[in-house]
Amino acid sequence: MSATSRQYLIAVTCVFIAMITIQSGASLAKQLFQQVGVLGTITYRVGFAALILCFVFKPWRNRPEQLKSIIIYGLCLGGMNTAFYFAIERIPIGIAVALEFVGPLMVAILSSKKSVDFLWAVMAIMGLVLLLPDLSAADGLDPLGFGLALSAGACWAGYILFGKRTGEGGSSGAIVALGMLVAAAAIVPFGIAIHFDELMNVALIPAGIGIALLSSALPYSLEMIALRKMPSQSFSILMSIEPAIAALAGFIILGELLTLWHWLAIALVISASVGTAATHNK
């Protein structure tokens, strides 16, 4: 095996481990909702993730050039986490991730002027239509959860746009750490004020640290390693299968079953995402 092939294999492995850990972390976080509440779980995630990332990347060593963009980037990161966790309280994780993926997908489609992107947009919309809540059905998809997942996608789009504005010359790890620190500053005080007693339960703190590691610190670090070893186009294509991994994690860890229509909707979103990534630079 050549050195280039070995580097690419390492990158692919990092991407898959990152997707598995982040969705496993979300599934485990959902189990913590009853103990510390949704906001308490978010507080654990962003609070401990900020501490871990700042310890690893030491962002104070690099003076940020675009502080305003970093603040907005961090607020989008916090909003994305908050909306997503409140969404998965109401709907299955696989569906929430598929809906969330519409945000970055729309950013990619709208930033391109190729006619083929119209096809990807139609496929994504078809997926959304299949997931639209049936208000007449007692067991239909929760409308608020549906809206929250789309809101998480909108925050993800802002996270991408403002993440690019923070400057490519600086350390990506330091930028992520600063962004997570902003998110923690916006969320942690409210979480502590509302769920102080639950959050101070010593028995639950290891679970909170584990969620922060699985959902933020470890996958973000692995993704940065992958991006240095493979083309961004290949990275985007691999990341497109994340909704399917999320659905599998929800099934294995939480026993969340999806209907055939749900799987078809997820497949359409994945296909649109893969197609957009594959044709983006061609």
Backbone as CSV, one residue per row, in Angstrom:
resi,resn,N_x,N_y,N_z,CA_x,CA_y,CA_z,C_x,C_y,C_z
1,MET,0.844,-1.199,0.000,0.000,0.000,0.000,0.878,1.248,0.000
2,SER,0.576,2.179,-0.919,1.361,3.412,-1.013,1.078,4.316,0.178
3,ALA,1.972,5.307,0.375,1.802,6.253,1.480,0.511,7.054,1.315
4,THR,0.190,7.416,0.047,-1.032,8.181,-0.219,-2.277,7.376,0.125
5,SER,-2.275,6.099,-0.271,-3.414,5.226,0.032,-3.564,5.029,1.527
6,ARG,-2.418,4.910,2.221,-2.455,4.727,3.671,-3.040,5.962,4.348
7,GLN,-2.634,7.145,3.876,-3.159,8.391,4.441,-4.666,8.509,4.210
8,TYR,-5.101,8.126,3.029,-6.534,8.200,2.705,-7.324,7.218,3.561
9,LEU,-6.782,6.008,3.772,-7.453,5.009,4.604,-7.588,5.505,6.047
10,ILE,-6.546,6.157,6.541,-6.586,6.731,7.896,-7.683,7.795,7.969
11,ALA,-7.763,8.629,6.923,-8.770,9.698,6.893,-10.182,9.125,6.892
12,VAL,-10.415,8.109,6.065,-11.742,7.480,5.998,-12.108,6.872,7.347
13,THR,-11.145,6.207,7.970,-11.380,5.614,9.289,-11.752,6.684,10.308
14,CYS,-11.040,7.817,10.277,-11.320,8.916,11.199,-12.741,9.454,11.003
15,VAL,-13.164,9.585,9.743,-14.506,10.099,9.455,-15.571,9.152,10.001
16,PHE,-15.398,7.856,9.772,-16.391,6.894,10.237,-16.446,6.841,11.766
17,ILE,-15.286,6.869,12.399,-15.274,6.863,13.867,-15.929,8.133,14.397
18,ALA,-15.665,9.269,13.743,-16.261,10.541,14.170,-17.781,10.484,14.075
19,MET,-18.310,9.949,12.963,-19.759,9.867,12.795,-20.380,8.919,13.815
20,ILE,-19.706,7.793,14.066,-20.230,6.819,15.021,-20.235,7.400,16.436
21,THR,-19.142,8.077,16.813,-19.062,8.612,18.175,-20.072,9.736,18.394
22,ILE,-20.214,10.626,17.408,-21.113,11.767,17.613,-22.571,11.316,17.698
23,GLN,-22.956,10.319,16.920,-24.338,9.843,16.978,-24.569,8.910,18.169
24,SER,-23.552,8.167,18.557,-23.661,7.369,19.780,-23.771,8.296,20.984
25,GLY,-22.998,9.393,20.960,-23.072,10.374,22.038,-24.456,10.986,22.140
26,ALA,-25.070,11.272,20.987,-26.428,11.839,20.999,-27.433,10.832,21.553
27,SER,-27.274,9.564,21.195,-28.179,8.529,21.701,-28.032,8.363,23.212
28,LEU,-26.790,8.406,23.694,-26.558,8.304,25.135,-27.081,9.550,25.858
29,ALA,-26.927,10.709,25.214,-27.417,11.955,25.811,-28.930,11.899,25.996
30,LYS,-29.622,11.298,25.043,-31.081,11.208,25.130,-31.507,10.404,26.359
31,GLN,-30.677,9.435,26.756,-30.981,8.640,27.941,-30.808,9.460,29.222
32,LEU,-30.066,10.568,29.125,-29.795,11.399,30.290,-30.864,12.467,30.503
33,PHE,-31.769,12.619,29.528,-32.777,13.681,29.609,-33.625,13.576,30.874
34,GLN,-33.972,12.355,31.251,-34.844,12.174,32.418,-34.141,12.520,33.725
35,GLN,-32.808,12.386,33.758,-32.061,12.660,34.982,-31.747,14.144,35.182
36,VAL,-31.327,14.822,34.104,-30.912,16.230,34.258,-31.689,17.181,33.349
37,GLY,-32.658,16.665,32.596,-33.403,17.506,31.679,-32.636,17.731,30.387
38,VAL,-33.332,18.206,29.366,-32.691,18.442,28.072,-31.648,19.557,28.195
39,LEU,-32.038,20.677,28.817,-31.103,21.793,28.960,-29.912,21.408,29.828
40,GLY,-30.148,20.589,30.846,-29.047,20.121,31.681,-28.061,19.275,30.893
41,THR,-28.589,18.422,30.012,-27.721,17.588,29.168,-26.911,18.447,28.206
42,ILE,-27.551,19.462,27.619,-26.838,20.387,26.738,-25.742,21.112,27.514
43,THR,-26.051,21.487,28.755,-25.067,22.162,29.603,-23.848,21.278,29.829
44,TYR,-24.086,20.010,30.129,-22.978,19.063,30.266,-22.147,19.024,28.979
45,ARG,-22.833,18.891,27.835,-22.114,18.712,26.576,-21.250,19.929,26.244
46,VAL,-21.863,21.107,26.165,-21.088,22.278,25.717,-20.109,22.735,26.790
47,GLY,-20.492,22.581,28.076,-19.600,23.013,29.149,-18.334,22.186,29.211
48,PHE,-18.485,20.870,29.284,-17.314,20.003,29.354,-16.545,19.995,28.029
49,ALA,-17.266,20.083,26.896,-16.588,20.122,25.593,-15.720,21.367,25.480
50,ALA,-16.224,22.512,25.958,-15.435,23.749,25.922,-14.168,23.604,26.754
51,LEU,-14.295,23.011,27.942,-13.126,22.820,28.806,-12.103,21.890,28.148
52,ILE,-12.591,20.788,27.570,-11.688,19.810,26.942,-10.983,20.423,25.736
53,LEU,-11.753,21.085,24.857,-11.176,21.662,23.641,-10.201,22.792,23.973
54,CYS,-10.529,23.598,24.971,-9.611,24.681,25.362,-8.331,24.112,25.961
55,PHE,-8.451,23.028,26.725,-7.265,22.383,27.302,-6.367,21.811,26.198
56,VAL,-6.994,21.214,25.172,-6.220,20.573,24.102,-5.607,21.598,23.154
57,PHE,-6.397,22.596,22.719,-5.941,23.502,21.663,-5.420,24.853,22.168
58,LYS,-5.668,25.167,23.453,-5.150,26.390,24.063,-5.350,27.613,23.159
59,PRO,-6.603,27.991,22.905,-6.889,29.061,21.943,-6.344,30.428,22.351
60,TRP,-6.033,30.628,23.627,-5.509,31.923,24.058,-4.124,32.215,23.484
61,ARG,-3.477,31.181,22.918,-2.161,31.404,22.316,-2.263,32.117,20.969
62,ASN,-3.436,32.050,20.350,-3.639,32.688,19.043,-4.676,33.786,19.175
63,ARG,-4.282,34.992,18.838,-5.214,36.111,18.909,-6.207,36.027,17.747
64,PRO,-7.515,35.907,18.039,-8.502,35.805,16.949,-8.573,37.094,16.139
65,GLU,-8.577,36.953,14.804,-8.583,38.131,13.936,-9.997,38.660,13.709
66,GLN,-10.986,37.774,13.715,-12.361,38.201,13.451,-13.246,37.783,14.621
67,LEU,-13.162,38.571,15.686,-13.857,38.228,16.920,-15.368,38.173,16.724
68,LYS,-15.919,39.112,15.948,-17.370,39.144,15.725,-17.846,37.865,15.042
69,SER,-17.114,37.433,14.016,-17.491,36.210,13.306,-17.386,34.994,14.219
70,ILE,-16.374,34.972,15.082,-16.205,33.851,16.002,-17.364,33.798,16.995
71,ILE,-17.800,34.963,17.465,-18.930,35.011,18.407,-20.200,34.485,17.736
72,ILE,-20.467,34.941,16.501,-21.658,34.461,15.795,-21.536,32.967,15.498
73,TYR,-20.335,32.548,15.115,-20.048,31.125,14.876,-20.355,30.305,16.130
74,GLY,-19.906,30.794,17.294,-20.158,30.096,18.541,-21.628,30.063,18.916
75,LEU,-22.337,31.173,18.658,-23.773,31.207,18.944,-24.528,30.231,18.037
76,CYS,-24.101,30.142,16.775,-24.714,29.163,15.860,-24.441,27.740,16.350
77,LEU,-23.229,27.504,16.838,-22.869,26.190,17.372,-23.743,25.850,18.575
78,GLY,-23.920,26.822,19.473,-24.773,26.606,20.634,-26.224,26.410,20.248
79,GLY,-26.705,27.209,19.295,-28.081,27.068,18.828,-28.319,25.728,18.169
80,MET,-27.337,25.258,17.405,-27.442,23.968,16.731,-27.569,22.842,17.753
81,ASN,-26.713,22.862,18.778,-26.773,21.839,19.825,-28.092,21.885,20.585
82,THR,-28.525,23.101,20.933,-29.750,23.253,21.724,-30.978,22.785,20.952
83,ALA,-31.127,23.276,19.719,-32.293,22.899,18.911,-32.303,21.397,18.625
84,PHE,-31.123,20.826,18.359,-31.054,19.396,18.041,-31.443,18.544,19.240
85,TYR,-30.946,18.884,20.425,-31.260,18.080,21.607,-32.733,18.185,21.975
86,PHE,-33.307,19.383,21.843,-34.746,19.502,22.120,-35.558,18.786,21.043
87,ALA,-35.000,18.688,19.830,-35.687,17.959,18.756,-35.705,16.461,19.034
88,ILE,-34.551,15.900,19.444,-34.497,14.441,19.637,-35.244,14.012,20.898
89,GLU,-35.647,14.978,21.723,-36.536,14.648,22.827,-37.894,14.217,22.291
90,ARG,-38.243,14.686,21.074,-39.584,14.485,20.530,-39.633,13.564,19.314
91,ILE,-38.535,13.464,18.573,-38.535,12.645,17.362,-37.293,11.757,17.351
92,PRO,-37.306,10.653,16.570,-36.142,9.771,16.499,-34.889,10.498,15.998
93,ILE,-33.738,10.049,16.477,-32.470,10.719,16.153,-32.178,10.675,14.653
94,GLY,-32.432,9.540,14.000,-32.140,9.432,12.568,-32.910,10.460,11.756
95,ILE,-34.175,10.667,12.099,-34.998,11.650,11.388,-34.506,13.060,11.685
96,ALA,-34.153,13.328,12.955,-33.660,14.653,13.332,-32.381,15.009,12.571
97,VAL,-31.479,14.044,12.427,-30.226,14.304,11.711,-30.488,14.545,10.224
98,ALA,-31.424,13.771,9.640,-31.770,13.976,8.236,-32.326,15.385,8.014
99,LEU,-33.214,15.820,8.910,-33.770,17.176,8.808,-32.687,18.226,9.028
100,GLU,-31.797,17.970,9.982,-30.714,18.908,10.271,-29.780,19.042,9.073
101,PHE,-29.592,17.961,8.336,-28.671,17.963,7.193,-29.140,18.897,6.080
102,VAL,-30.427,19.234,6.080,-30.951,20.122,5.044,-30.251,21.482,5.089
103,GLY,-29.824,21.920,6.277,-29.144,23.212,6.409,-27.875,23.296,5.582
104,PRO,-26.864,22.463,5.868,-25.634,22.505,5.054,-25.862,22.128,3.604
105,LEU,-26.857,21.265,3.360,-27.170,20.877,1.989,-27.636,22.087,1.187
106,MET,-28.499,22.905,1.783,-28.989,24.100,1.099,-27.874,25.119,0.878
107,VAL,-26.941,25.211,1.840,-25.788,26.103,1.674,-24.992,25.689,0.438
108,ALA,-24.744,24.384,0.301,-23.977,23.879,-0.841,-24.714,24.099,-2.152
109,ILE,-26.022,23.843,-2.163,-26.805,23.984,-3.393,-26.920,25.445,-3.811
110,LEU,-27.210,26.321,-2.856,-27.396,27.741,-3.173,-26.092,28.433,-3.546
111,SER,-24.954,27.868,-3.118,-23.669,28.474,-3.460,-23.182,28.028,-4.834
112,SER,-23.907,27.102,-5.452,-23.547,26.611,-6.781,-24.568,27.094,-7.814
113,LYS,-24.114,27.272,-9.031,-25.007,27.733,-10.095,-25.176,26.671,-11.183
114,LYS,-24.918,25.421,-10.842,-25.037,24.344,-11.809,-26.482,23.832,-11.878
115,SER,-26.910,23.508,-13.069,-28.291,23.058,-13.255,-28.560,21.738,-12.547
116,VAL,-27.524,20.889,-12.409,-27.725,19.592,-11.775,-28.113,19.751,-10.307
117,ASP,-27.756,20.881,-9.708,-28.088,21.087,-8.302,-29.592,21.234,-8.092
118,PHE,-30.317,21.559,-9.161,-31.776,21.600,-9.061,-32.310,20.210,-8.728
119,LEU,-31.692,19.182,-9.305,-32.089,17.796,-9.041,-31.878,17.462,-7.567
120,TRP,-30.701,17.853,-7.027,-30.417,17.558,-5.619,-31.403,18.296,-4.702
121,ALA,-31.735,19.519,-5.067,-32.697,20.284,-4.262,-34.065,19.603,-4.255
122,VAL,-34.489,19.105,-5.426,-35.780,18.409,-5.527,-35.768,17.149,-4.663
123,MET,-34.664,16.409,-4.686,-34.570,15.186,-3.889,-34.656,15.509,-2.395
124,ALA,-33.958,16.580,-1.981,-34.000,16.976,-0.570,-35.415,17.392,-0.163
125,ILE,-36.085,18.127,-1.036,-37.464,18.563,-0.745,-38.395,17.365,-0.668
126,MET,-38.206,16.394,-1.567,-39.027,15.172,-1.523,-38.845,14.459,-0.186
127,GLY,-37.594,14.406,0.294,-37.331,13.798,1.588,-38.056,14.528,2.708
128,LEU,-38.031,15.869,2.634,-38.729,16.676,3.638,-40.234,16.423,3.606
129,VAL,-40.783,16.331,2.406,-42.222,16.101,2.262,-42.619,14.771,2.889
130,LEU,-41.788,13.748,2.682,-42.086,12.440,3.260,-42.040,12.464,4.792
131,LEU,-41.269,13.412,5.338,-41.144,13.508,6.790,-42.122,14.488,7.418
132,LEU,-42.890,15.201,6.588,-43.818,16.191,7.141,-44.749,15.539,8.161
133,PRO,-44.932,16.178,9.323,-45.789,15.589,10.364,-47.230,15.425,9.896
134,ASP,-47.803,14.279,10.215,-49.229,14.030,9.951,-49.992,14.421,11.214
135,LEU,-50.585,15.609,11.196,-51.245,16.127,12.388,-52.489,15.332,12.760
136,SER,-53.002,14.555,11.812,-54.214,13.769,12.098,-53.896,12.415,12.714
137,ALA,-52.624,12.034,12.681,-52.235,10.711,13.192,-51.735,10.831,14.627
138,ALA,-52.212,9.930,15.471,-51.813,9.965,16.883,-50.338,9.644,17.053
139,ASP,-49.799,8.787,16.163,-48.394,8.394,16.271,-47.534,9.065,15.194
140,GLY,-48.015,10.175,14.641,-47.263,10.882,13.616,-46.070,11.619,14.197
141,LEU,-45.215,12.099,13.323,-44.018,12.828,13.742,-44.414,14.115,14.455
142,ASP,-43.778,14.381,15.594,-44.110,15.555,16.389,-43.778,16.836,15.617
143,PRO,-44.742,17.744,15.414,-44.491,18.965,14.626,-43.420,19.867,15.238
144,LEU,-43.421,19.995,16.580,-42.416,20.840,17.224,-41.023,20.242,17.064
145,GLY,-40.923,18.927,17.198,-39.637,18.265,16.992,-39.143,18.448,15.565
146,PHE,-40.076,18.364,14.611,-39.760,18.593,13.189,-39.186,19.994,12.993
147,GLY,-39.868,20.995,13.561,-39.416,22.377,13.423,-38.087,22.640,14.114
148,LEU,-37.904,22.025,15.286,-36.639,22.201,16.009,-35.465,21.599,15.237
149,ALA,-35.681,20.446,14.605,-34.612,19.823,13.817,-34.240,20.702,12.624
150,LEU,-35.241,21.302,11.967,-34.953,22.229,10.869,-34.231,23.468,11.391
151,SER,-34.593,23.923,12.597,-33.904,25.072,13.198,-32.443,24.731,13.465
152,ALA,-32.193,23.502,13.906,-30.807,23.060,14.102,-30.049,23.091,12.777
153,GLY,-30.741,22.713,11.687,-30.125,22.774,10.363,-29.795,24.198,9.951
154,ALA,-30.695,25.142,10.270,-30.437,26.551,9.952,-29.230,27.056,10.730
155,CYS,-29.118,26.646,11.998,-27.949,27.029,12.799,-26.677,26.388,12.244
156,TRP,-26.811,25.155,11.738,-25.664,24.476,11.133,-25.191,25.246,9.892
157,ALA,-26.139,25.753,9.119,-25.780,26.559,7.949,-25.013,27.809,8.382
158,GLY,-25.490,28.486,9.442,-24.783,29.650,9.960,-23.421,29.284,10.497
159,TYR,-23.328,28.135,11.138,-22.060,27.617,11.663,-21.040,27.460,10.529
160,ILE,-21.501,26.947,9.384,-20.611,26.762,8.229,-20.179,28.108,7.658
161,LEU,-21.149,28.992,7.436,-20.858,30.276,6.797,-19.933,31.140,7.646
162,PHE,-20.220,31.229,8.941,-19.391,32.066,9.797,-18.101,31.359,10.192
163,GLY,-18.099,30.024,10.149,-16.863,29.295,10.387,-15.839,29.608,9.310
164,LYS,-16.307,29.752,8.062,-15.401,30.095,6.968,-14.855,31.511,7.118
165,ARG,-15.668,32.405,7.680,-15.252,33.806,7.817,-14.218,34.019,8.911
166,THR,-14.044,33.044,9.788,-13.094,33.220,10.884,-11.650,33.188,10.407
167,GLY,-11.451,32.842,9.144,-10.104,32.894,8.574,-9.487,31.520,8.464
168,GLU,-8.939,31.229,7.299,-8.328,29.929,7.059,-6.887,29.870,7.545
169,GLY,-6.321,31.037,7.869,-4.923,31.047,8.272,-4.693,30.597,9.700
170,GLY,-5.697,30.703,10.544,-5.527,30.352,11.946,-5.701,28.868,12.193
171,SER,-5.533,28.493,13.451,-5.690,27.100,13.855,-7.166,26.741,13.896
172,SER,-7.555,25.708,13.147,-8.955,25.295,13.139,-9.370,24.773,14.515
173,GLY,-8.438,24.098,15.202,-8.739,23.608,16.537,-9.010,24.740,17.510
174,ALA,-8.214,25.797,17.424,-8.404,26.956,18.303,-9.727,27.646,18.017
175,ILE,-10.107,27.713,16.739,-11.383,28.345,16.368,-12.552,27.550,16.930
176,VAL,-12.497,26.219,16.796,-13.561,25.369,17.339,-13.646,25.531,18.858
177,ALA,-12.488,25.587,19.515,-12.464,25.756,20.971,-13.090,27.083,21.374
178,LEU,-12.752,28.153,20.657,-13.335,29.463,20.962,-14.835,29.472,20.707
179,GLY,-15.242,28.843,19.603,-16.665,28.765,19.297,-17.424,28.012,20.377
180,MET,-16.865,26.900,20.843,-17.512,26.124,21.900,-17.534,26.914,23.203
181,LEU,-16.502,27.723,23.432,-16.468,28.556,24.633,-17.583,29.600,24.599
182,VAL,-17.829,30.192,23.430,-18.933,31.146,23.275,-20.265,30.444,23.507
183,ALA,-20.420,29.245,22.935,-21.659,28.481,23.122,-21.877,28.167,24.599
184,ALA,-20.806,27.781,25.290,-20.910,27.466,26.715,-21.295,28.697,27.521
185,ALA,-20.711,29.845,27.169,-21.022,31.083,27.886,-22.490,31.465,27.730
186,ALA,-23.079,31.116,26.580,-24.477,31.456,26.319,-25.455,30.465,26.954
187,ILE,-25.034,29.210,27.156,-25.952,28.164,27.594,-25.766,27.749,29.053
188,VAL,-24.515,27.571,29.466,-24.230,26.997,30.789,-24.879,27.771,31.941
189,PRO,-24.847,29.117,31.966,-25.492,29.825,33.096,-26.975,29.492,33.252
190,PHE,-27.696,29.376,32.139,-29.121,29.033,32.196,-29.312,27.591,32.671
191,GLY,-28.455,26.690,32.162,-28.557,25.294,32.572,-28.312,25.126,34.055
192,ILE,-27.312,25.824,34.581,-27.008,25.735,36.011,-28.132,26.338,36.842
193,ALA,-28.670,27.469,36.382,-29.744,28.132,37.127,-30.987,27.256,37.231
194,ILE,-31.290,26.504,36.174,-32.522,25.703,36.139,-32.316,24.295,36.699
195,HIS,-31.144,23.704,36.443,-30.919,22.296,36.819,-29.716,22.139,37.753
196,PHE,-29.505,23.086,38.640,-28.306,23.070,39.483,-28.176,21.773,40.274
197,ASP,-29.226,21.372,40.975,-29.158,20.180,41.827,-28.853,18.923,41.024
198,GLU,-29.513,18.780,39.867,-29.283,17.593,39.041,-27.863,17.578,38.471
199,LEU,-27.383,18.732,38.023,-26.053,18.802,37.426,-24.950,18.543,38.443
200,MET,-25.208,18.848,39.707,-24.207,18.642,40.751,-24.204,17.214,41.288
201,ASN,-25.053,16.357,40.724,-25.071,14.948,41.115,-23.779,14.285,40.633
202,VAL,-22.916,13.939,41.590,-21.591,13.397,41.253,-21.697,12.133,40.406
203,ALA,-22.748,11.368,40.603,-22.910,10.112,39.871,-23.158,10.339,38.381
204,LEU,-23.678,11.534,38.018,-24.009,11.807,36.621,-22.911,12.558,35.879
205,ILE,-21.983,13.157,36.608,-20.938,13.962,35.961,-20.084,13.141,34.986
206,PRO,-19.671,11.898,35.324,-18.918,11.109,34.337,-19.676,10.908,33.034
207,ALA,-21.006,10.729,33.115,-21.813,10.585,31.899,-21.788,11.875,31.096
208,GLY,-21.835,13.015,31.794,-21.765,14.305,31.106,-20.451,14.495,30.391
209,ILE,-19.354,14.098,31.047,-18.031,14.195,30.415,-17.954,13.258,29.218
210,GLY,-18.522,12.051,29.368,-18.511,11.092,28.265,-19.272,11.609,27.058
211,ILE,-20.417,12.251,27.288,-21.198,12.820,26.189,-20.417,13.932,25.500
212,ALA,-19.744,14.773,26.286,-18.940,15.856,25.702,-17.811,15.295,24.842
213,LEU,-17.181,14.225,25.316,-16.099,13.605,24.546,-16.627,12.977,23.262
214,LEU,-17.709,12.183,23.384,-18.241,11.464,22.228,-18.894,12.391,21.211
215,SER,-19.602,13.422,21.691,-20.398,14.264,20.801,-19.653,15.474,20.268
216,SER,-18.580,15.885,20.912,-17.911,17.119,20.487,-16.399,16.969,20.361
217,ALA,-15.716,16.779,21.487,-14.256,16.842,21.487,-13.615,15.813,20.555
218,LEU,-14.007,14.538,20.686,-13.389,13.481,19.873,-13.755,13.593,18.391
219,PRO,-15.057,13.696,18.027,-15.368,13.761,16.588,-14.814,14.997,15.905
220,TYR,-14.842,16.163,16.553,-14.300,17.372,15.934,-12.802,17.207,15.672
221,SER,-12.100,16.599,16.611,-10.661,16.383,16.436,-10.394,15.394,15.300
222,LEU,-11.166,14.321,15.247,-11.003,13.330,14.178,-11.315,13.917,12.807
223,GLU,-12.344,14.771,12.753,-12.701,15.404,11.483,-11.579,16.316,10.985
224,MET,-10.920,17.001,11.905,-9.799,17.860,11.501,-8.641,17.037,10.957
225,ILE,-8.388,15.868,11.575,-7.345,14.975,11.062,-7.708,14.504,9.654
226,ALA,-8.972,14.130,9.470,-9.424,13.637,8.164,-9.297,14.712,7.090
227,LEU,-9.686,15.938,7.410,-9.640,17.024,6.426,-8.218,17.322,5.969
228,ARG,-7.233,17.034,6.823,-5.840,17.271,6.444,-5.298,16.153,5.555
229,LYS,-5.994,15.019,5.516,-5.466,13.864,4.800,-6.283,13.470,3.571
230,MET,-7.405,14.181,3.309,-8.233,13.823,2.165,-8.878,15.072,1.571
231,PRO,-9.278,15.042,0.308,-9.956,16.197,-0.314,-11.267,16.502,0.391
232,SER,-11.614,17.783,0.450,-12.851,18.185,1.123,-14.075,17.575,0.449
233,GLN,-13.993,17.354,-0.869,-15.119,16.754,-1.589,-15.370,15.325,-1.093
234,SER,-14.304,14.542,-0.947,-14.437,13.172,-0.442,-14.956,13.174,0.985
235,PHE,-14.489,14.130,1.774,-14.943,14.259,3.161,-16.450,14.509,3.201
236,SER,-16.931,15.414,2.349,-18.358,15.746,2.324,-19.204,14.549,1.914
237,ILE,-18.725,13.776,0.943,-19.469,12.598,0.488,-19.594,11.575,1.621
238,LEU,-18.494,11.331,2.328,-18.527,10.379,3.433,-19.456,10.858,4.546
239,MET,-19.404,12.146,4.860,-20.239,12.697,5.926,-21.724,12.612,5.595
240,SER,-22.038,12.475,4.322,-23.442,12.462,3.895,-24.220,11.253,4.403
241,ILE,-23.514,10.213,4.787,-24.221,9.018,5.271,-24.541,9.106,6.764
242,GLU,-24.220,10.241,7.381,-24.433,10.373,8.828,-25.881,10.149,9.263
243,PRO,-26.902,10.607,8.491,-28.281,10.319,8.928,-28.561,8.828,9.087
244,ALA,-27.989,8.005,8.209,-28.195,6.553,8.319,-27.507,6.012,9.566
245,ILE,-26.302,6.499,9.842,-25.590,6.067,11.052,-26.359,6.494,12.294
246,ALA,-26.934,7.707,12.253,-27.734,8.186,13.385,-28.945,7.292,13.606
247,ALA,-29.602,6.900,12.510,-30.777,6.029,12.629,-30.396,4.671,13.219
248,LEU,-29.249,4.144,12.797,-28.787,2.865,13.340,-28.421,2.994,14.819
249,ALA,-27.768,4.100,15.186,-27.412,4.323,16.597,-28.676,4.437,17.440
250,GLY,-29.685,5.140,16.919,-30.947,5.262,17.639,-31.631,3.918,17.826
251,PHE,-31.522,3.060,16.819,-32.135,1.733,16.909,-31.386,0.842,17.901
252,ILE,-30.044,0.831,17.814,-29.234,-0.064,18.649,-29.263,0.365,20.124
253,ILE,-29.118,1.675,20.364,-28.998,2.164,21.742,-30.348,2.451,22.376
254,LEU,-31.279,3.005,21.575,-32.560,3.447,22.136,-33.747,2.606,21.690
255,GLY,-33.536,1.723,20.707,-34.643,0.915,20.206,-35.622,1.708,19.368
256,GLU,-35.166,2.799,18.734,-36.044,3.632,17.907,-36.244,2.981,16.540
257,LEU,-37.489,2.642,16.233,-37.815,2.014,14.958,-38.350,3.056,13.984
258,LEU,-37.908,2.980,12.742,-38.372,3.894,11.701,-39.215,3.136,10.690
259,THR,-40.156,3.845,10.098,-40.993,3.233,9.072,-40.250,3.205,7.738
260,LEU,-40.815,2.479,6.781,-40.223,2.418,5.442,-40.178,3.808,4.819
261,TRP,-41.222,4.619,5.050,-41.250,5.978,4.506,-40.152,6.841,5.122
262,HIS,-39.912,6.646,6.408,-38.830,7.394,7.059,-37.474,7.036,6.447
263,TRP,-37.247,5.741,6.231,-35.980,5.317,5.628,-35.843,5.845,4.203
264,LEU,-36.953,5.870,3.469,-36.921,6.411,2.115,-36.582,7.899,2.147
265,ALA,-37.169,8.627,3.088,-36.881,10.055,3.223,-35.412,10.276,3.552
266,ILE,-34.877,9.481,4.472,-33.460,9.595,4.836,-32.576,9.283,3.629
267,ALA,-32.962,8.257,2.855,-32.194,7.891,1.655,-32.181,9.034,0.637
268,LEU,-33.313,9.738,0.490,-33.374,10.869,-0.441,-32.469,12.010,0.007
269,VAL,-32.467,12.304,1.308,-31.602,13.370,1.828,-30.130,12.987,1.655
270,ILE,-29.794,11.718,1.942,-28.416,11.252,1.773,-28.006,11.336,0.305
271,SER,-28.888,10.900,-0.594,-28.582,10.936,-2.037,-28.367,12.371,-2.515
272,ALA,-29.214,13.290,-2.037,-29.056,14.698,-2.417,-27.740,15.250,-1.902
273,SER,-27.377,14.865,-0.676,-26.136,15.340,-0.080,-24.917,14.771,-0.812
274,VAL,-24.950,13.476,-1.124,-23.861,12.859,-1.867,-23.732,13.480,-3.244
275,GLY,-24.871,13.652,-3.926,-24.845,14.252,-5.257,-24.291,15.665,-5.254
276,THR,-24.690,16.461,-4.266,-24.183,17.830,-4.168,-22.687,17.837,-3.940
277,ALA,-22.218,16.986,-3.028,-20.785,16.935,-2.738,-19.985,16.431,-3.940
278,ALA,-20.534,15.439,-4.649,-19.813,14.840,-5.769,-19.676,15.784,-6.954
279,THR,-20.640,16.672,-7.148,-20.609,17.542,-8.321,-20.223,18.985,-7.984
280,HIS,-19.922,19.252,-6.705,-19.701,20.631,-6.265,-18.527,21.284,-6.973
281,ASN,-17.432,20.558,-7.167,-16.222,21.159,-7.755,-15.983,20.714,-9.187
282,LYS,-17.004,20.143,-9.814,-16.827,19.666,-11.192,-17.446,20.635,-12.190
